[in-house]
Amino acid sequence: MTNQNFFVDIKALHPEVTGSLISCSVRLPNQQNIKFIVDAGLFQEEQYSSLNQALEINPSEIDFALITHTHIDHVGRLPMLVKNGFKGNIYMSEVADILVRPALENTLQIFNQDTLNSQKPKVAPLFDSEDLENTLSMIHPVKFYETFSIHKNIRCVFYKNPHILGAAIIELNIHYPKCEPIRLIFTGDYSKKNTFFTTRKLPKSLLNSNVTIIQESTYGSTQTLEVEKTFDSSICSAANKGYSIVIPVFAFERAQLVMLKLKELQNSMLLDKKIPIYLDGELAIKYTGIYQKLKFMFYKNAREFFPENFKFVTSQEMRLSLMNMHEKKILLTTSGMGGWGPAKLYLPYFAQKKNCLIQFPGYVSECSLGKKLIDAKLGDEITLCDGKKITKKCIVKQTSEFSSHAKADELIEFDNNFSKIQALLINHGPKAAQASFKSKAEEETNAKSVSIMERNLIFRIGPYGIVKTFFQTN
Ligand SMILES: [Zn+2]
């Protein structure tokens, strides 16, 4: 039975890939309103960074927060909401609860560095360490696959999501006597499989229910077959030539994944075990320690992910000696796009060396140092953030084979597990990818309706999908 006073209003407050925040307001037939958010991420795209300062919701009105995973573009603004009056419970998986502290501490560190950096306009940090501690104290860790109640009318289940360690696909079940329940599925960022851990299939009862899916579309215009696997040959060929190799990595999972990959290359005799391998970056070293502690959860062949002849870079002296010595080496360094961490020191140095490969194992955003290095031709001059100029003499390559986002065909495969999709709401992707994925989903899934979430466009969702859509006027 439907009741027109029973619905949930959903709107995305992010326009594209980062700054993930979905605001939801449940209306129960007894007139009670319950407000919640899914994720509260930081905007990392240069063109949207001013949105970090803007609070488009009243945090004191939010009853609870659900967190899909601990990438900074999904959790980075949580302490800002707490600072501004959010007092509700924060639900995230037990593993995410272990991973969230280093993510937020790093965000705070970046704010403080930004404040010190005289090149950038002064902006007040979004939160301080007290807000951070308060946020951590509000977390309710959740066991995967177990239903729990958030409110007498709201039940929730976190399913393991292969996107990254600790990530969840969240099912929210809003029920009311004598009404068909409203079932929402938030995919968060989604990947089909993970190198470190396994996941279970979603339960049949859910797959055969009426659902509204809120789905990411970061790679919504890419097919799996289009992704070229070039990492192995690129690294091995440079190593055989005696080049020094620099691999800028994200601290969380990417660094550990590249370590495992190098170990596999060593084991298959494609990479000489005598070449020393280093990892530099405080956050990456911290996460590597957490991965080591949690390795009992991993596939057997991924538990020992440290390559041979491996060292952490733990001092400035060690860093400088790595830059001065002429022996060949493989150096993993944060940040993944080159703009932060020791990569800011290493990349300009190695970019000017002939016998060197800089291999980006993932996405680099427009305007990042990584993008400048990739786009420049050999011999081109590159201007760094501090205004210094360097000449590119090294080889620079990029691969997207380690991406932790599903491609269009894998997103469709996910959707086609469900037999009664009442509405499919596409969010979290570059605009072109969102549009491309919408057409594909309309053709290849059984979804009754497929829509793109735009900032401030509200979708009123009932048990059988969209009741109406309207723009918020305020
Ligand atoms: Zn993510």
Boltz pocket constraint, residues with backbone or C-beta under 6 A from the ligand:
constraints:
  - pocket:
      binder: B
      contacts: [[A, 69], [A, 71], [A, 74], [A, 163], [A, 164], [A, 189]]
      max_distance: 6.0
